[in-house]
């Protein structure tokens, strides 16, 4: 990932810290924000499929991807809000997944 992503996650954490504080309730809200963002991604997928007959097709794949990116970025901010480095956490997660995949993970 580009360095600007990690910088933006840290800057977002700092901005939220200054605006909302850093207590347990605030941290809880930042973690719960993931659920809200995931719901928006789900709604976009439903809109792409046209599952609501009253609305028909309302979203594109690009809309779904944008909502999924919001989920991922919100997770990075939540990790930073825990006082941890999001890049280190993501590297560890990727390594764990690669180890599960074995040779399948190699291009």
Secondary structure as GFF3:
##gff-version 3
##sequence-region A 1 107
A	DSSP	alpha_helix	3	20	.	.	.	ID=ss1
A	DSSP	alpha_helix	24	49	.	.	.	ID=ss2
A	DSSP	alpha_helix	61	81	.	.	.	ID=ss3
A	DSSP	alpha_helix	86	101	.	.	.	ID=ss4
A	DSSP	three_ten_helix	102	105	.	.	.	ID=ss5
###
